[in-house]
Amino acid sequence: MWPSLKENMKYLNDELGVGENYDIVYRVVQVGGREACIYFIDGFCKDEIMQKLLQLFMAMKPEEMPDNAHEMSKKNIPYVEVDLKTDWEQIIYFIMSGIFALFIDGYEQCLLIDSRTYPARSVSEPEKDKSLRGSKDGFVETLVSNTALIRRRIRSTDLRMEIFSAGEASKTDIVLCYMAARVDHDFLEELKTKIRRIQVDALTMNQESLAECLFDKKWFNPFPKFKFTERPDTASAQILEGDIVILVDNSPSAMITPTSIFDIVEEADDYYFPPITGSYLRLTRLLIAILTYFVTPTFLLLMAHSDWIPNNFQFISVKETMNLPLIWQFLILELAIDGLRLAAVNTPNMLSTPLSVMAALVLGEFSVKSGWFNSEVMLYMAFVAIAGYTQPNYELSYALKFMRILNLILTQLFGIYGYIAALIVFVIAIVSNKTVSGKSYVYPLIPFNPKQLCKRLLRYRLPHSEKQ
C-alpha cells in the first residue's frame, strides 16, 4: 500500500467494487486532524465496538497522533485484536473476512481491528450425534465458536490450532487441531502440504470438498476414509488420542483423521455409560452392522436352495405366491427406502406425520395385499432399514448398502458362487482400504494386535492413578 490515502482508496474501491456491492461500506473521517477511511462488511462488525472506536478516533487531537501505524496501534487503540498489514492481498482477504480496516493518510500500514460477529445459530445438541447422558452442546457453522468448544475441554498448552485457507475464490478457513506431543508429525506435515497445494476455485461442499482433495485415491471404495462428528466431546477425545481434527468454516461438524473402521463404529454413548453397558452397546452395534449385510443375501440364497434350510427353520420360507421374483422385490425396496429418506429430509415438519402414515400404509399393508411384495421380504427389509440408523456414520451405512446390493445381484446370477464372490469383494474392500495416513484400515486386526483389539471391541475403565 501507499502513504497516500487517496491512492489507497482508489485502489480499494476498484478492487472491492464499492459502488456495486451495497454491503461493502466505507466512510471518510478525521482522525487527529488527518484524513482517514474505514472499510468493513455490513453485518460482520459489532456496531457497539465500532461506534466507541469512531468516537475515540474523532476525538483525538493532532498533537496526540503518533508518527506511524505501529505506535498508533500501541498507544491510541484500546482494543485487544489489532494487526498491521501492508500487503494488499492480505488486507483484502481480512476485509472480506469481516475485519474492520482503518487507513490513515501518511501511514504506510493498514490497521486491522478484529471486531467480527458472524450470524450464527446457538450451540445446541446436534440432530444426528445425540447422546443419552453426554453433553448437549454441538458444533455450529462459526469457526471461532467451534475452536472455543474444544479449548473448553482441553486446557493444555500442548493443544495446537493452526489455520489455513483454501479456494481461489472462497478463501475458506481451515483449522487443524492436534496435541503437539501426541500427534504423528510426519503425517501432520504431509497433511499441511496437501492443504497448501489444494488448487480449487472454492470448497463448495465444505468438508466433503476438502476430503476429496486430501484423499483422491480409490474413490470407488465406498468405505469412509474420515470420521465426521458434530460433538465437541468426541472431537476432543480423538485429539487426546493423537488424531488430527479438521474444522472448516461454515461447517457444523469436525473431520477426524486418521480413522480406522473401529473408530468409525464408535459412538459417544459407549463412554457415557459404565464399561459393561458401553461394551454391550458397542458389540451390539457391530453385530447389527454385520447382520445388515448378511440378512437379505442369505435369505435370497436359501430361498433358491430350500433344501439347505434345516427342518427347525422351515418357517422362514416364503409361503405366499411370489408374483415378483425375490431379487426384484429386494432391489425395489432398497430404492424405495432411500426414496423415503429423501422425502423425510425435504418434508416440512407439519407434514412429517402424514408422510409417515402414508409410508406405513403404502409400503406396509397395501404393498403386501396388492401382491407386489411378500411379507417375509418386507420383514427383512424393515430390519435392514431400521438397523441402518444404528450406525453413527452415514457413509458406513451406505457402504454396507452398496455391498449388500452387489451380493444380492451376484447371488441371483451365480448362486452360492456369487454369494462367496461378493463376500470376498466385501472383505477385500475393507482390508485393502487405507487411512489417510496410509496405515491399515482394520488395525489392530491386520496387523494383529490382540491387546489393542480387545480395547477396540470392549469398553475398558478409564486408566487412572491416585495422587500420592
Solvent accessible surface area in square Angstrom, and as a share of the most:
residue,aa,sasa,rsa
1,M,40,0.18
2,W,102,0.36
3,P,61,0.39
4,S,40,0.26
5,L,7,0.04
6,K,169,0.72
7,E,86,0.38
8,N,2,0.01
9,M,30,0.13
10,K,143,0.60
11,Y,70,0.27
12,L,0,0.00
13,N,42,0.22
14,D,103,0.53
15,E,98,0.44
16,L,9,0.04
17,G,18,0.17
18,V,21,0.12
19,G,85,0.82
20,E,158,0.71
21,N,62,0.32
22,Y,197,0.75
23,D,47,0.25
24,I,10,0.05
25,V,50,0.29
26,Y,84,0.32
27,R,118,0.43
28,V,69,0.40
29,V,8,0.04
30,Q,86,0.38
31,V,0,0.00
32,G,4,0.04
33,G,54,0.52
34,R,76,0.28
35,E,76,0.34
36,A,0,0.00
37,C,0,0.00
38,I,2,0.01
39,Y,1,0.00
40,F,26,0.11
41,I,13,0.06
42,D,83,0.43
43,G,50,0.48
44,F,55,0.23
45,C,10,0.06
46,K,79,0.34
47,D,105,0.55
48,E,117,0.52
49,I,40,0.20
50,M,16,0.07
51,Q,110,0.49
52,K,143,0.61
53,L,8,0.04
54,L,23,0.11
55,Q,109,0.48
56,L,63,0.32
57,F,0,0.00
58,M,101,0.45
59,A,75,0.58
60,M,16,0.07
61,K,114,0.48
62,P,91,0.57
63,E,137,0.61
64,E,87,0.39
65,M,22,0.10
66,P,17,0.10
67,D,125,0.65
68,N,68,0.35
69,A,1,0.01
70,H,93,0.42
71,E,48,0.22
72,M,0,0.00
73,S,22,0.14
74,K,132,0.56
75,K,152,0.65
76,N,29,0.15
77,I,10,0.05
78,P,102,0.64
79,Y,59,0.22
80,V,141,0.81
81,E,95,0.42
82,V,38,0.22
83,D,68,0.35
84,L,35,0.18
85,K,47,0.20
86,T,66,0.38
87,D,71,0.37
88,W,32,0.11
89,E,123,0.55
90,Q,80,0.36
91,I,0,0.00
92,I,35,0.18
93,Y,54,0.20
94,F,50,0.21
95,I,0,0.00
96,M,98,0.44
97,S,19,0.12
98,G,0,0.00
99,I,10,0.05
100,F,1,0.00
101,A,0,0.00
102,L,0,0.00
103,F,1,0.00
104,I,3,0.02
105,D,55,0.29
106,G,43,0.41
107,Y,2,0.01
108,E,107,0.48
109,Q,58,0.26
110,C,0,0.00
111,L,1,0.00
112,L,4,0.02
113,I,0,0.00
114,D,27,0.14
115,S,1,0.01
116,R,64,0.23
117,T,56,0.32
118,Y,62,0.24
119,P,108,0.68
120,A,60,0.46
121,R,112,0.41
122,S,86,0.56
123,V,67,0.39
124,S,52,0.34
125,E,49,0.22
126,P,8,0.05
127,E,148,0.66
128,K,66,0.28
129,D,22,0.11
130,K,111,0.47
131,S,6,0.04
132,L,138,0.69
133,R,150,0.55
134,G,8,0.08
135,S,38,0.25
136,K,101,0.43
137,D,21,0.11
138,G,1,0.01
139,F,2,0.01
140,V,2,0.01
141,E,58,0.26
142,T,15,0.09
143,L,15,0.07
144,V,101,0.58
145,S,38,0.25
146,N,1,0.01
147,T,23,0.14
148,A,57,0.44
149,L,17,0.08
150,I,0,0.00
151,R,104,0.38
152,R,157,0.57
153,R,76,0.28
154,I,7,0.04
155,R,211,0.77
156,S,40,0.26
157,T,133,0.77
158,D,33,0.17
159,L,3,0.02
160,R,102,0.37
161,M,47,0.21
162,E,53,0.24
163,I,109,0.55
164,F,28,0.12
165,S,52,0.34
166,A,7,0.06
167,G,9,0.09
168,E,108,0.49
169,A,72,0.56
170,S,50,0.32
171,K,77,0.33
172,T,15,0.09
173,D,23,0.12
174,I,0,0.00
175,V,8,0.05
176,L,0,0.00
177,C,0,0.00
178,Y,11,0.04
179,M,4,0.02
180,A,22,0.17
181,A,86,0.67
182,R,133,0.49
183,V,11,0.06
184,D,58,0.30
185,H,94,0.42
186,D,117,0.61
187,F,9,0.04
188,L,3,0.02
189,E,90,0.40
190,E,76,0.34
191,L,1,0.00
192,K,17,0.07
193,T,45,0.26
194,K,64,0.27
195,I,2,0.01
196,R,146,0.53
197,R,177,0.65
198,I,19,0.10
199,Q,142,0.63
200,V,44,0.25
201,D,96,0.50
202,A,29,0.23
203,L,8,0.04
204,T,112,0.65
205,M,112,0.50
206,N,44,0.23
207,Q,8,0.03
208,E,76,0.34
209,S,12,0.07
210,L,0,0.00
211,A,9,0.07
212,E,90,0.40
213,C,46,0.28
214,L,4,0.02
215,F,34,0.14
216,D,105,0.54
217,K,145,0.61
218,K,76,0.32
219,W,215,0.75
220,F,142,0.59
221,N,12,0.06
222,P,39,0.24
223,F,1,0.00
224,P,9,0.05
225,K,23,0.10
226,F,9,0.04
227,K,15,0.06
228,F,55,0.23
229,T,5,0.03
230,E,43,0.19
231,R,4,0.02
232,P,0,0.00
233,D,23,0.12
234,T,23,0.13
235,A,0,0.00
236,S,5,0.03
237,A,49,0.38
238,Q,7,0.03
239,I,0,0.00
240,L,71,0.35
241,E,113,0.51
242,G,15,0.14
243,D,21,0.11
244,I,1,0.00
245,V,0,0.00
246,I,0,0.00
247,L,1,0.00
248,V,1,0.01
249,D,26,0.14
250,N,94,0.48
251,S,6,0.04
252,P,39,0.24
253,S,18,0.12
254,A,0,0.00
255,M,0,0.00
256,I,0,0.00
257,T,0,0.00
258,P,32,0.20
259,T,1,0.00
260,S,10,0.06
261,I,24,0.12
262,F,21,0.09
263,D,8,0.04
264,I,1,0.00
265,V,13,0.07
266,E,16,0.07
267,E,56,0.25
268,A,14,0.11
269,D,14,0.07
270,D,0,0.00
271,Y,109,0.41
272,Y,73,0.28
273,F,36,0.15
274,P,68,0.43
275,P,44,0.27
276,I,145,0.73
277,T,49,0.29
278,G,0,0.00
279,S,15,0.10
280,Y,143,0.54
281,L,53,0.26
282,R,9,0.03
283,L,74,0.37
284,T,42,0.24
285,R,15,0.05
286,L,51,0.25
287,L,104,0.52
288,I,36,0.18
289,A,8,0.06
290,I,82,0.42
291,L,68,0.34
292,T,6,0.03
293,Y,0,0.00
294,F,57,0.24
295,V,32,0.18
296,T,0,0.00
297,P,0,0.00
298,T,44,0.26
299,F,8,0.03
300,L,8,0.04
301,L,10,0.05
302,L,39,0.19
303,M,36,0.16
304,A,75,0.58
305,H,58,0.26
306,S,62,0.40
307,D,118,0.61
308,W,116,0.41
309,I,7,0.03
310,P,78,0.49
311,N,133,0.68
312,N,129,0.66
313,F,106,0.44
314,Q,77,0.34
315,F,133,0.55
316,I,31,0.16
317,S,23,0.15
318,V,26,0.15
319,K,140,0.60
320,E,97,0.44
321,T,110,0.64
322,M,96,0.43
323,N,105,0.54
324,L,40,0.20
325,P,71,0.45
326,L,14,0.07
327,I,13,0.07
328,W,140,0.49
329,Q,0,0.00
330,F,0,0.00
331,L,41,0.21
332,I,64,0.32
333,L,5,0.02
334,E,4,0.02
335,L,136,0.67
336,A,28,0.22
337,I,22,0.11
338,D,26,0.13
339,G,36,0.35
340,L,58,0.29
341,R,47,0.17
342,L,117,0.58
343,A,37,0.29
344,A,62,0.48
345,V,121,0.69
346,N,117,0.60
347,T,30,0.17
348,P,71,0.45
349,N,142,0.73
350,M,165,0.73
351,L,90,0.45
352,S,50,0.32
353,T,93,0.54
354,P,65,0.41
355,L,49,0.24
356,S,69,0.45
357,V,77,0.44
358,M,110,0.49
359,A,22,0.17
360,A,67,0.52
361,L,67,0.33
362,V,75,0.43
363,L,37,0.18
364,G,25,0.24
365,E,84,0.38
366,F,108,0.45
367,S,10,0.07
368,V,52,0.30
369,K,152,0.64
370,S,75,0.48
371,G,20,0.20
372,W,145,0.51
373,F,16,0.07
374,N,7,0.03
375,S,47,0.30
376,E,24,0.11
377,V,0,0.00
378,M,33,0.15
379,L,115,0.57
380,Y,43,0.16
381,M,4,0.02
382,A,50,0.39
383,F,72,0.30
384,V,7,0.04
385,A,18,0.14
386,I,125,0.63
387,A,4,0.03
388,G,14,0.14
389,Y,131,0.50
390,T,48,0.28
391,Q,7,0.03
392,P,27,0.17
393,N,9,0.04
394,Y,120,0.46
395,E,68,0.30
396,L,5,0.02
397,S,15,0.09
398,Y,69,0.26
399,A,0,0.00
400,L,14,0.07
401,K,14,0.06
402,F,107,0.44
403,M,15,0.07
404,R,11,0.04
405,I,42,0.21
406,L,63,0.31
407,N,0,0.00
408,L,0,0.00
409,I,69,0.35
410,L,37,0.18
411,T,6,0.03
412,Q,89,0.40
413,L,116,0.58
414,F,123,0.51
415,G,18,0.18
416,I,56,0.28
417,Y,169,0.64
418,G,1,0.01
419,Y,27,0.10
420,I,82,0.41
421,A,43,0.34
422,A,1,0.01
423,L,53,0.26
424,I,92,0.47
425,V,61,0.35
426,F,27,0.11
427,V,73,0.42
428,I,99,0.50
429,A,12,0.09
430,I,29,0.15
431,V,60,0.34
432,S,42,0.27
433,N,0,0.00
434,K,89,0.38
435,T,6,0.03
436,V,7,0.04
437,S,26,0.17
438,G,47,0.46
439,K,120,0.51
440,S,24,0.15
441,Y,0,0.00
442,V,7,0.04
443,Y,83,0.32
444,P,1,0.01
445,L,83,0.41
446,I,84,0.43
447,P,86,0.54
448,F,131,0.55
449,N,47,0.24
450,P,77,0.48
451,K,138,0.59
452,Q,66,0.29
453,L,26,0.13
454,C,57,0.34
455,K,88,0.37
456,R,59,0.21
457,L,48,0.24
458,L,70,0.35
459,R,34,0.12
460,Y,112,0.42
461,R,176,0.64
462,L,142,0.71
463,P,120,0.76
464,H,131,0.58
465,S,101,0.65
466,E,145,0.65
467,K,199,0.84
468,Q,217,0.96
